[in-house]
Amino acid sequence: VMMGRVAYQKPWVLAAVDSRFFEADTFQPDRWAVAETMADYAARRMGDAVPLKSITRHMMGLFHGLPGARSWRRMLSEGARAMDAGPDLISRAAALVSVPDYETA
């Protein structure tokens, strides 16, 4: 199965793959937990001189289709280029995204 572009642009489509195909009852974190994990990862990688923008550019589609996703992408793409950008940018950007009503019901 080819999923290259879809997996990159809308990575959350892969979130339930294990439980769907392998009937595995696996833990599935929400998108905000993934963003926090990535902020921790970014902090470690930035300690190795990896620029924040090299990490965040691969995270743009995490909140695809949710209210505030455009603000998420904008904050990451513009903010990560700043010389003083830190991993907290990821957490601040994630706070701009809302949980849609159908996910809370």
Z-matrix of the N, CA and C atoms (Angstrom, degrees):
N
C 1 1.452
C 2 1.521 1 108.49
N 3 1.312 2 116.51 1 128.41
C 4 1.465 3 120.74 2 177.21
C 5 1.524 4 109.12 3 -90.94
N 6 1.304 5 116.35 4 125.52
C 7 1.459 6 120.51 5 -179.53
C 8 1.515 7 112.00 6 -135.77
N 9 1.303 8 118.82 7 14.18
C 10 1.453 9 122.50 8 -172.72
C 11 1.506 10 116.06 9 -46.13
N 12 1.315 11 118.19 10 -64.38
C 13 1.469 12 120.71 11 -176.18
C 14 1.516 13 112.24 12 -68.22
N 15 1.314 14 116.62 13 -41.82
C 16 1.466 15 119.44 14 -179.77
C 17 1.523 16 110.13 15 -62.18
N 18 1.304 17 117.41 16 -44.89
C 19 1.465 18 120.87 17 -179.28
C 20 1.522 19 111.46 18 -63.44
N 21 1.309 20 117.48 19 -32.41
C 22 1.464 21 120.94 20 -179.65
C 23 1.525 22 111.42 21 -79.93
N 24 1.329 23 116.95 22 -42.40
C 25 1.457 24 120.89 23 -176.64
C 26 1.521 25 113.05 24 -81.61
N 27 1.324 26 117.43 25 -30.56
C 28 1.463 27 122.42 26 -179.19
C 29 1.533 28 109.01 27 -134.05
N 30 1.321 29 117.86 28 67.48
C 31 1.469 30 120.00 29 -172.41
C 32 1.523 31 114.61 30 -61.12
N 33 1.317 32 117.92 31 -20.24
C 34 1.456 33 119.52 32 -176.92
C 35 1.528 34 111.94 33 -69.27
N 36 1.342 35 118.16 34 -14.07
C 37 1.466 36 119.79 35 176.75
C 38 1.526 37 110.93 36 -63.23
N 39 1.326 38 117.31 37 -20.04
C 40 1.466 39 121.17 38 -179.83
C 41 1.525 40 113.27 39 -90.85
N 42 1.318 41 117.57 40 -3.45
C 43 1.464 42 121.17 41 -172.65
C 44 1.525 43 113.86 42 -61.42
N 45 1.308 44 117.63 43 -34.32
C 46 1.463 45 120.20 44 -175.67
C 47 1.526 46 113.26 45 -107.61
N 48 1.316 47 117.65 46 16.40
C 49 1.467 48 120.95 47 -176.22
C 50 1.525 49 112.22 48 -58.60
N 51 1.314 50 118.03 49 -49.56
C 52 1.466 51 120.04 50 -177.75
C 53 1.525 52 112.04 51 -59.40
N 54 1.325 53 116.56 52 -47.27
C 55 1.457 54 118.71 53 -177.52
C 56 1.522 55 111.69 54 -68.60
N 57 1.306 56 117.40 55 -30.27
C 58 1.461 57 120.50 56 -178.05
C 59 1.531 58 112.24 57 -77.59
N 60 1.315 59 117.76 58 -45.48
C 61 1.456 60 120.48 59 -174.31
C 62 1.522 61 114.44 60 -92.92
N 63 1.310 62 116.99 61 -28.06
C 64 1.456 63 119.60 62 -177.19
C 65 1.520 64 112.22 63 -109.96
N 66 1.321 65 116.15 64 7.09
C 67 1.457 66 122.21 65 -178.83
C 68 1.524 67 111.27 66 49.09
N 69 1.313 68 114.10 67 35.48
C 70 1.461 69 120.38 68 179.12
C 71 1.518 70 109.11 69 -91.12
N 72 1.292 71 116.03 70 137.59
C 73 1.458 72 120.79 71 177.54
C 74 1.523 73 107.39 72 -92.96
N 75 1.326 74 115.79 73 76.09
C 76 1.459 75 120.91 74 -174.55
C 77 1.518 76 111.31 75 -97.43
N 78 1.308 77 114.68 76 152.75
C 79 1.463 78 121.38 77 176.16
C 80 1.522 79 109.09 78 -68.24
N 81 1.306 80 115.99 79 133.74
C 82 1.455 81 120.75 80 178.18
C 83 1.529 82 108.36 81 -125.64
N 84 1.335 83 117.32 82 106.71
C 85 1.470 84 119.64 83 179.69
C 86 1.525 85 110.47 84 -69.60
N 87 1.318 86 116.35 85 160.14
C 88 1.459 87 117.94 86 174.79
C 89 1.526 88 109.22 87 -83.72
N 90 1.298 89 116.15 88 171.60
C 91 1.465 90 121.35 89 -175.14
C 92 1.525 91 112.11 90 -63.21
N 93 1.331 92 116.52 91 -34.57
C 94 1.464 93 120.16 92 -179.02
C 95 1.530 94 110.52 93 -69.08
N 96 1.326 95 117.12 94 -35.24
C 97 1.468 96 120.48 95 175.95
C 98 1.526 97 110.20 96 -66.27
N 99 1.322 98 116.49 97 -37.31
C 100 1.465 99 120.50 98 176.82
C 101 1.526 100 109.44 99 -64.15
N 102 1.333 101 116.90 100 -42.79
C 103 1.469 102 120.46 101 178.98
C 104 1.529 103 110.61 102 -61.31
N 105 1.332 104 117.84 103 -41.58
C 106 1.464 105 120.83 104 178.82
C 107 1.529 106 111.21 105 -65.61
N 108 1.317 107 116.36 106 -39.54
C 109 1.465 108 120.02 107 176.68
C 110 1.521 109 110.29 108 -63.06
N 111 1.329 110 116.12 109 -39.72
C 112 1.463 111 119.99 110 178.45
C 113 1.527 112 111.21 111 -68.21
N 114 1.331 113 117.96 112 -32.39
C 115 1.468 114 120.47 113 176.42
C 116 1.532 115 109.67 114 -64.58
N 117 1.329 116 116.57 115 -41.08
C 118 1.469 117 120.40 116 176.37
C 119 1.526 118 110.69 117 -63.95
N 120 1.321 119 115.99 118 -43.04
C 121 1.470 120 121.12 119 177.88
C 122 1.527 121 110.29 120 -61.33
N 123 1.339 122 116.24 121 -44.13
C 124 1.468 123 120.66 122 179.85
C 125 1.523 124 110.67 123 -60.85
N 126 1.328 125 117.33 124 -40.02
C 127 1.470 126 120.39 125 178.96
C 128 1.527 127 110.72 126 -60.20
N 129 1.320 128 116.32 127 -42.55
C 130 1.471 129 119.63 128 178.85
C 131 1.525 130 111.32 129 -67.32
N 132 1.312 131 117.72 130 -45.15
C 133 1.461 132 121.51 131 -177.35
C 134 1.525 133 111.57 132 -68.87
N 135 1.322 134 117.20 133 -35.39
C 136 1.463 135 119.59 134 177.76
C 137 1.523 136 110.17 135 -65.46
N 138 1.316 137 117.18 136 -27.77
C 139 1.459 138 121.15 137 173.95
C 140 1.521 139 112.21 138 -65.05
N 141 1.328 140 115.77 139 -20.63
C 142 1.470 141 122.16 140 176.60
C 143 1.524 142 111.09 141 -99.60
N 144 1.319 143 116.78 142 17.78
C 145 1.471 144 124.33 143 177.88
C 146 1.528 145 114.21 144 70.01
N 147 1.332 146 118.28 145 24.72
C 148 1.462 147 121.05 146 173.74
C 149 1.525 148 107.21 147 -85.12
N 150 1.331 149 118.66 148 125.42
C 151 1.466 150 120.52 149 -179.62
C 152 1.531 151 111.24 150 -65.40
N 153 1.312 152 116.50 151 144.01
C 154 1.459 153 121.44 152 179.86
C 155 1.521 154 111.22 153 -57.60
N 156 1.320 155 117.68 154 -39.10
C 157 1.467 156 120.12 155 -177.95
C 158 1.526 157 112.09 156 -62.97
N 159 1.325 158 117.69 157 -26.08
C 160 1.466 159 120.68 158 177.33
C 161 1.525 160 111.65 159 -69.98
N 162 1.305 161 116.71 160 -21.74
C 163 1.461 162 121.85 161 178.67
C 164 1.523 163 110.30 162 -93.40
N 165 1.319 164 117.20 163 -47.97
C 166 1.462 165 120.44 164 -173.86
C 167 1.521 166 113.50 165 -69.42
N 168 1.307 167 118.63 166 -25.69
C 169 1.470 168 119.10 167 -178.14
C 170 1.520 169 111.88 168 -63.56
N 171 1.315 170 117.20 169 -22.05
C 172 1.461 171 120.86 170 178.62
C 173 1.530 172 112.37 171 -90.52
N 174 1.324 173 117.39 172 1.50
C 175 1.459 174 121.68 173 -176.51
C 176 1.522 175 113.05 174 -107.89
N 177 1.304 176 117.89 175 1.38
C 178 1.465 177 121.71 176 -172.39
C 179 1.528 178 113.67 177 -56.37
N 180 1.311 179 118.65 178 -36.87
C 181 1.459 180 121.42 179 -175.49
C 182 1.512 181 115.47 180 -87.43
N 183 1.317 182 118.66 181 1.99
C 184 1.462 183 121.32 182 -175.52
C 185 1.524 184 112.95 183 -55.41
N 186 1.318 185 117.70 184 -40.10
C 187 1.468 186 121.06 185 -177.46
C 188 1.529 187 111.94 186 -105.99
N 189 1.315 188 117.15 187 24.52
C 190 1.464 189 122.09 188 -178.07
C 191 1.529 190 111.04 189 -50.56
N 192 1.322 191 115.60 190 130.22
C 193 1.452 192 121.23 191 175.75
C 194 1.515 193 115.62 192 84.85
N 195 1.309 194 118.65 193 -3.83
C 196 1.463 195 120.76 194 -179.85
C 197 1.523 196 110.51 195 -97.21
N 198 1.343 197 116.98 196 152.80
C 199 1.465 198 119.65 197 176.10
C 200 1.529 199 110.39 198 -60.26
N 201 1.314 200 116.59 199 125.89
C 202 1.454 201 121.95 200 -179.51
C 203 1.519 202 113.46 201 98.03
N 204 1.329 203 117.57 202 -1.00
C 205 1.470 204 120.73 203 -178.40
C 206 1.525 205 111.53 204 -61.82
N 207 1.309 206 116.83 205 -36.68
C 208 1.471 207 119.49 206 178.79
C 209 1.530 208 110.42 207 -64.72
N 210 1.323 209 116.83 208 -40.91
C 211 1.470 210 120.54 209 177.81
C 212 1.527 211 110.67 210 -64.66
N 213 1.323 212 116.44 211 -38.66
C 214 1.471 213 122.21 212 175.58
C 215 1.518 214 110.22 213 -57.05
N 216 1.331 215 115.68 214 -51.93
C 217 1.465 216 120.03 215 -178.19
C 218 1.523 217 111.42 216 -62.94
N 219 1.319 218 116.17 217 -42.40
C 220 1.468 219 119.98 218 -178.78
C 221 1.525 220 111.15 219 -63.86
N 222 1.333 221 116.29 220 -45.85
C 223 1.462 222 118.69 221 -178.81
C 224 1.527 223 110.69 222 -63.46
N 225 1.325 224 117.05 223 -41.46
C 226 1.464 225 119.14 224 179.31
C 227 1.520 226 111.81 225 -66.17
N 228 1.325 227 117.01 226 -46.70
C 229 1.467 228 119.12 227 -175.05
C 230 1.520 229 112.00 228 -69.53
N 231 1.324 230 117.52 229 -39.23
C 232 1.464 231 119.94 230 -179.79
C 233 1.530 232 111.47 231 -81.99
N 234 1.313 233 116.86 232 -42.79
C 235 1.459 234 120.87 233 -175.15
C 236 1.512 235 114.28 234 -71.09
N 237 1.320 236 117.21 235 -34.35
C 238 1.467 237 120.31 236 -176.54
C 239 1.521 238 112.61 237 -68.88
N 240 1.324 239 116.98 238 -17.22
C 241 1.467 240 120.22 239 179.42
C 242 1.523 241 112.62 240 -80.66
N 243 1.324 242 116.89 241 -17.96
C 244 1.465 243 120.75 242 -178.26
C 245 1.527 244 110.03 243 -66.11
N 246 1.305 245 115.64 244 141.87
C 247 1.470 246 120.78 245 -178.38
C 248 1.531 247 112.26 246 -62.14
N 249 1.332 248 117.01 247 -31.53
C 250 1.463 249 120.15 248 -177.80
C 251 1.532 250 112.79 249 -96.49
N 252 1.327 251 117.55 250 12.71
C 253 1.465 252 120.93 251 -178.65
C 254 1.521 253 110.17 252 -64.79
N 255 1.316 254 114.78 253 134.10
C 256 1.458 255 120.57 254 178.26
C 257 1.512 256 110.58 255 -122.84
N 258 1.309 257 117.41 256 173.77
C 259 1.460 258 121.38 257 -177.77
C 260 1.525 259 113.82 258 -62.87
N 261 1.333 260 117.55 259 -19.38
C 262 1.463 261 120.40 260 177.05
C 263 1.524 262 111.80 261 -64.22
N 264 1.326 263 117.49 262 -17.88
C 265 1.466 264 121.42 263 176.21
C 266 1.525 265 109.99 264 -57.21
N 267 1.315 266 117.41 265 -38.39
C 268 1.463 267 121.60 266 -179.16
C 269 1.524 268 110.15 267 -63.26
N 270 1.312 269 117.78 268 -44.84
C 271 1.467 270 121.84 269 179.11
C 272 1.518 271 111.43 270 -65.21
N 273 1.326 272 116.20 271 -42.31
C 274 1.466 273 119.70 272 179.27
C 275 1.520 274 111.21 273 -65.29
N 276 1.321 275 117.17 274 -38.19
C 277 1.464 276 120.65 275 178.75
C 278 1.529 277 110.58 276 -68.22
N 279 1.323 278 117.32 277 -39.68
C 280 1.468 279 120.94 278 179.80
C 281 1.524 280 111.20 279 -63.86
N 282 1.319 281 116.99 280 -30.74
C 283 1.466 282 120.87 281 179.13
C 284 1.525 283 112.25 282 -67.14
N 285 1.318 284 117.67 283 -15.18
C 286 1.463 285 121.88 284 178.91
C 287 1.522 286 112.66 285 -80.86
N 288 1.317 287 117.20 286 -12.15
C 289 1.462 288 121.91 287 -176.26
C 290 1.521 289 109.54 288 -96.06
N 291 1.327 290 115.73 289 136.61
C 292 1.464 291 121.60 290 -179.05
C 293 1.522 292 110.87 291 -100.65
N 294 1.321 293 115.21 292 150.07
C 295 1.461 294 120.54 293 172.70
C 296 1.524 295 106.55 294 -80.96
N 297 1.336 296 117.93 295 122.17
C 298 1.464 297 118.98 296 179.46
C 299 1.524 298 111.10 297 -68.30
N 300 1.321 299 116.46 298 155.24
C 301 1.463 300 122.16 299 -177.53
C 302 1.522 301 113.09 300 -55.14
N 303 1.333 302 117.96 301 -38.40
C 304 1.458 303 119.92 302 -176.94
C 305 1.524 304 112.67 303 -68.90
N 306 1.338 305 118.78 304 -17.97
C 307 1.464 306 120.61 305 177.58
C 308 1.522 307 111.96 306 -88.41
N 309 1.311 308 118.28 307 -16.50
C 310 1.461 309 120.64 308 -179.50
C 311 1.524 310 111.77 309 -97.50
N 312 1.303 311 117.72 310 -14.20
C 313 1.474 312 121.34 311 -177.43
C 314 1.508 313 111.96 312 -79.38
